[in-house]
Amino acid sequence: MQIIGDSSSRDGHILAIETATTTARVALLDRGGVRRAAREATAERHSSNLLRLCDEVLREAGIAPANLDAIACGAGPGSFTGLRVGLAVGKGLALPTARPFLLVSSLAALALDILNAADTLRPGTAAPIAVPCIDAGKGQIYAGLFRADGANLVASVGEEWVLAPGELLAAEPVGAALRIGGNGADRYAAIIDAARAGRSDARRLDIAGPTAESLGRLALLRLARGEADSLESAVPAYGRAPDITKPKRG
């Protein structure tokens, strides 16, 4: 991570790119975190549409890449190919314009989506804990625990995991108001619902995310602190090592 000059006093915009799942999401936010434009598309390979989504968002808002304050990308964990495409496009936009480049945890962005959608709790009840779940393939999910944090929007409660969906609730505290969501929770809904049977503290929500809006708002906090990531060394947080098959010798 490198430190850049503080530009929090200037008006401007941030472009947020999220590609951890099969849905690529792009949003343009102003420095107050208000969405100016957004697009999304679901495809097997994000390379077929991600640049188009970025172009449409920028054109709708009338903002040129060189006039952005920063470019943010979801760091993962998530789809290996999707994350690589997202970072390649983000770096490609940041390099010629010399814009700050920021990575944000895709699980943290999804947690913010969950907390924003969580039902209002009655006085005296426990504050909700978000349990973002992103499909990891191979019958597993990436997951973590996050709580609301006024200054930072969300704060991690412990480590992030890659685990079987049936093990999810076994790793979570009993008695907390758990709100579970994400494409990993959707894919394994039957397994997770069976595991939470009898636990009134756990609820699975229908959440479309991680959204580029939540990603952008978390990135704006980093930008306000004068932070940025190196274009040379920034890499996705895959969650586990990618599968690499060596070619067979003839």
N, C-alpha and C positions, 0 to 999 in steps of 0.2 A: 504494500500500500504506500502511496505517496501523498504528501500534503500539498495542496494548491492554495492559492490566494482565496480568501473569503469573498464570494460574490453574492452573498445573501441580500445585499442592499439593492441589487439591480433587478429590474423587471426582466422576465424572460420565461423560457419554457424548457421542459425536459421531455425527451422521447424515451418511452419505456417499452422494452421488448421482452416478452415472456414466451418461452418455447419448451418448457419442461414436460408438457403433455402433448397429446396428439392435436390439440388446438393451439395454434399460434395466435397470440394476442399482442396488439400494439396500441399504445395510447400516447397522446400528447397532453401533458399537464402544465398549467402555469405554476409559478413559484409558490402560490398559495395552496397547491394540491388540487385545484379544480380542473376537471377533465375538459379539454377543448375539442378533442376528436378521438375516436377509437375505432378499430377494426379487428376482426378475428376471422379465422378460417381453419377448418379441420381438414387435414390431409395426411397421407402416409409419410410424406417427406415435406418438411417446411421450406426446403430450397425452392419449391415450385411457386410459392406465393408470398414469402416473407418480405422481399424487397417491394413487391407491389403494395402490400399492406402499409409499409412505412411511407411509401410515396403518396398513397391516398390520404393518410392521416395528415401528412405535412401540407399537402395541397389544400385539403379542406380548411386547415387553420391558417393557410397563407404564410407558413413559416419555412424558410430555407434552412437546410442542415447547418450552414455556417452561422446562423443566428440562434441556434439552440444554446442553452446554458450547459447542458450535459446530455449524455446518452447512458441509459441504464439497461442492464440485462439481468434476467433471472439466472442465478448461478447454479440452480438445481438444488437437490438431486432430482433426477428424472430421466427422460429419454436421452440416451447417449447421443444419437444423431441429432435430435432436436436441439439439444444444448449447444452442440458444436456449431450448428447452423446459426443459432441466435447470436452466439459470441462473434462468429465470423462477420455477420452483417453489422452488428453493433460496433465492432472494431473498425470495420470498413468505413463506416460513417464518421467515426470519431477521429481516425488518423488524418485524413486530408484537411479536416476543419479544426484540428487541435482542440476539440471539445473534451472536457473531462469524461472519463469512462468509469462507471460504477457498477459493481456486482452486488446483488441482493439475494439472499436465500429464498428459493421458491417456496419452501415450507413456511417461512416467516410471512411471505406475501399471502399464501393461502390461509394461514392462521388469522391474518387481519381480515380477510374476506369472511371467515367463519365468525369472528367476533363482531363484525359489523352486522351480520345477519342473525346472530343469536338473539333469542327472545329476551324481552325485558324481565328481569328477575324481581320477585317480590322482596320487599324489605326484610332483612334478616337472613336471606338465603345466600349461599356461597356464590362468589363471583365465578363466571364460567371460565373453564380452561379449554382452549381450542386444541383439537387433535387433528392436524392436517395430515391427510393420507394421499400420497402420490403413487400411482402404479409403478412398480419396479420391475415388472415382468417376472418370469420364472416362478409364478405363484407367490410373490412377495410384494410388500408395500414399503415405501419410505414413510416414516411418521415421526412425530415429535409432540411435545407439549409446550404450549405458549399461553401466557396470560396477557391481559391488557396492561399497558404501561403508558401513563399519560404523556411522559416526555418522549418516549421512543415508540409509541403506538403499540408495539408488542414486545414481549421479553420472553426468551426461551426459559423453560423450566426443566433443566436436565439435558441429556444428550439426545441427538437424533438417532433413529434406528432404521435398520432394514430387517424386516421380520415377516413371518407368515401372518396372514390376516387373523387367523384363529388365536394368535398369541397377543394380539393388540391390547385387549383389556387386561390381560394378566400382567402387563408391564405398566399399567396406569394406576394411580392412587384411588382407593375406594373412598367415597364420600365427597369427592369433588364434582362440580357440575360440568361434566365432560360434554363437549360439542364436537362431534366427529364429522368430517366432510372431505370431499375431494374425489378425484376420479378413481383412486385406489379404494376408497370406501364404497363408491358406487359399484365398481366391478365385483367386489366381494361382499356386497350388501347382505346376502343370506348368511354368510359365515359370521360376519360381524354382528348382525342382529341376533343370531343364535347365541353368540358369546356374551352379549349384553343382557340376555334374558334374566330378569330378576334384579337388574341393577337400574333403579329409578334415577340414578345420578348420571347416566350416560344416554345421550340422544344422538342419532345420526341425522344430519341435515343434508338437504339437496343444495349443493354449493357448486357454482360454475367458477372454477378458478384453478390455479392462481391467476388473478386478473392483472393486467398491465397497470391498472389504476393503483391497486395496492402496492405493486412493485415500485411504481413511480413515487408514491408518497413516502415509502421507506427510503428510497434513494435520495429524495429531497432532504431528509434528515442528515444523511451522510454528506451531501453537498454543502449544507449549511454549516457543518463542522469543518469544512475545507478539505474533505477527503476525496481521493480518487484512486482507482486501481491502475496498475501499469498495463499498457497495451501489450507489452512484450511478454510479461509473465502471467497475466490473468488467465486462468483456466477454469472450466466448470468444476463444481463439486458433484461428481458423478454418484456418490453414495457407495459405490463398489467399483472394482476395476472392470473396464469394458472387456467383453469377450473378444479375444484376438486369436484367430486360427492361423498357425503357420502353414504356408503352402507345402504340400507333400513333394518330396523329391522324386524325380522320375527314375 
